[in-house]
Amino acid sequence: MIASDVVDPARYVELMQWYGGEAALLDDRRFDAWLELLDDEVDYRVPARWNRTPDRPDDFATWNVPADLDDDDAHLPLLQLDRAGLADFVGRLRTGTAWAETPPSRTTRVVGPLVIVASSDTGASGEAEVTVRSALLMHRSRVEWEDATLHAARHDTLRRHRGAWRLRRRLVILDSVVLPAHNLSVPL
């Protein structure tokens, strides 16, 4: 269900600003500031993708992305981190000894369009929660010969607490089965 017909346009603009600000923080390598955008209970996942060979001809007609991801237990995720794991992930980037980021990657992220799938307010407290789908296009360049473009769908849940949006859940669904980059050394 898409809830965009019941979403206040001011909230949509506010969310667009949030996503643009998040992309800018990550592209500017301001990882400590990015961590401040995360909810204490954040769940951040990037599942592995694989190509399936259909058992029956009608499998092509019934295939869809949620069904593709339902078999999470059969494959290890590329990333599955909580807040402490994400803090360690970006903390390693500050050490200067992370070989995958020596020298650091240069990134440019384009996020959009946003589709608000669900939205709820919890009353006078100002707390709210939104479920947002978006597309991510991230170009990453490192040294003279490493150049890659990652594209993915993102399914996010943001929670507003004390007037600020915080990322509660992010599921990054990469289109590629084989990563076009050597690694996933920066947050998506």
C-alpha positions in Angstrom: 0.0 0.0 0.0 1.2 3.5 -0.8 0.3 6.1 1.7 1.4 9.1 -0.4 -2.2 10.3 -0.7 -2.5 10.8 3.0 0.9 12.3 3.7 1.2 15.9 4.5 3.2 17.7 1.8 5.3 19.4 4.5 6.3 16.0 5.9 7.3 14.8 2.4 9.5 17.9 2.0 10.9 17.3 5.5 11.8 13.7 4.6 13.4 14.8 1.3 15.6 17.1 3.3 16.5 14.3 5.7 17.5 12.0 2.9 19.5 14.8 1.1 21.2 15.6 4.4 22.0 12.0 5.1 23.6 11.6 1.6 25.6 14.7 2.1 27.0 13.5 5.4 28.0 10.2 3.9 29.6 11.8 0.8 31.5 14.2 3.0 32.7 11.3 5.2 31.1 12.9 8.3 30.4 9.4 9.7 30.1 10.6 13.3 27.3 13.0 12.3 25.7 10.2 10.3 25.6 7.9 13.3 23.6 10.6 15.1 20.8 10.0 12.5 20.4 6.4 13.7 17.9 5.2 16.2 19.3 3.3 19.2 17.5 0.2 17.9 18.6 0.5 14.3 18.6 -2.6 12.1 20.7 -2.2 9.0 20.8 -5.1 6.4 22.2 -5.7 2.9 21.1 -9.2 1.9 23.1 -11.2 -0.7 21.3 -11.6 -4.0 21.5 -14.6 -6.3 20.3 -15.7 -9.7 17.6 -18.3 -9.7 16.9 -20.9 -12.4 13.2 -21.5 -12.5 12.0 -25.0 -12.0 8.8 -24.4 -14.0 8.1 -21.9 -16.8 5.5 -20.1 -14.7 8.1 -19.2 -12.1 9.1 -16.2 -14.3 5.5 -14.9 -14.1 5.3 -15.3 -10.3 8.8 -14.1 -9.4 9.0 -10.9 -7.3 11.6 -9.2 -5.1 9.9 -10.0 -1.7 9.8 -13.7 -2.7 13.5 -13.5 -3.7 14.4 -12.1 -0.3 12.2 -14.5 1.7 14.9 -17.2 1.7 17.1 -15.1 4.0 18.3 -18.1 5.9 19.7 -19.8 2.9 22.3 -17.1 2.3 24.5 -15.0 4.6 23.8 -11.3 4.3 26.5 -9.0 3.0 25.9 -6.7 6.0 23.7 -7.1 9.0 24.5 -4.6 11.7 22.9 -2.9 14.8 24.0 0.5 16.2 27.1 -0.9 17.9 28.1 -2.7 14.7 27.6 0.4 12.6 29.7 2.4 15.0 32.4 -0.2 14.7 32.0 -0.2 10.9 32.5 3.5 10.6 35.1 3.7 13.4 37.3 1.4 11.4 37.3 4.0 8.6 38.8 6.5 11.0 41.7 4.4 11.9 43.7 4.9 8.7 44.4 1.2 8.6 41.3 0.0 6.8 42.9 -1.3 3.6 39.7 -1.1 1.6 39.6 2.6 2.3 43.2 3.5 1.9 43.1 5.9 0.2 39.5 6.8 1.0 36.6 6.4 -1.5 35.1 9.4 -3.1 31.3 8.9 -3.3 28.3 10.7 -4.7 24.8 9.4 -3.7 21.6 10.2 -5.5 18.5 9.2 -3.5 14.9 9.3 -4.8 12.2 9.2 -5.6 10.7 8.8 -2.1 7.6 6.7 -1.8 6.0 6.9 1.6 4.5 3.4 2.1 3.1 3.9 5.7 2.9 6.8 8.1 1.7 7.0 11.7 1.6 9.7 14.3 1.4 8.9 18.0 -0.4 12.1 19.0 0.6 15.2 20.9 4.1 13.9 21.8 5.2 14.6 18.2 6.5 11.1 17.8 5.9 9.5 14.4 7.0 6.7 12.2 7.2 6.4 8.4 8.1 3.6 6.1 9.8 4.9 3.0 11.0 3.2 -0.2 13.6 4.9 -2.3 16.1 4.2 -5.0 19.8 4.7 -4.4 22.5 5.4 -7.0 26.0 5.6 -5.6 29.1 6.3 -7.6 32.3 5.3 -5.8 35.8 6.1 -7.0 39.0 5.1 -5.3 42.6 5.2 -6.6 43.1 5.6 -10.4 41.5 2.3 -11.4 38.7 1.6 -9.0 35.4 3.1 -10.2 32.0 1.5 -9.5 28.3 2.4 -9.5 26.0 0.7 -7.1 22.2 0.8 -7.5 19.7 -0.4 -5.1 16.3 -0.1 -3.6 16.1 0.9 0.0 13.2 0.1 2.4 13.6 2.3 5.4 11.6 3.0 8.6 12.3 6.3 10.2 11.1 7.3 13.7 10.6 10.8 14.8 11.5 11.2 18.5 11.9 14.6 20.2 11.5 16.4 16.9 14.2 14.6 14.9 14.0 11.8 12.4 16.1 8.7 13.2 16.7 5.8 11.0 15.2 2.7 12.7 15.5 0.1 9.9 17.2 0.0 6.5 17.0 -2.8 4.1 19.3 -2.2 1.0 18.4 -4.4 -1.9 21.2 -4.3 -4.4 20.4 -5.0 -8.0 23.7 -6.7 -8.6 24.3 -10.4 -7.9 28.0 -9.8 -8.2 29.2 -6.5 -6.6 30.6 -4.1 -9.2 32.9 -2.8 -6.4 35.6 -4.7 -4.6 33.8 -4.4 -1.3 31.1 -2.6 0.7 33.4 -0.5 2.8 31.2 2.6 3.1 27.6 2.8 4.3 24.9 2.7 1.6 
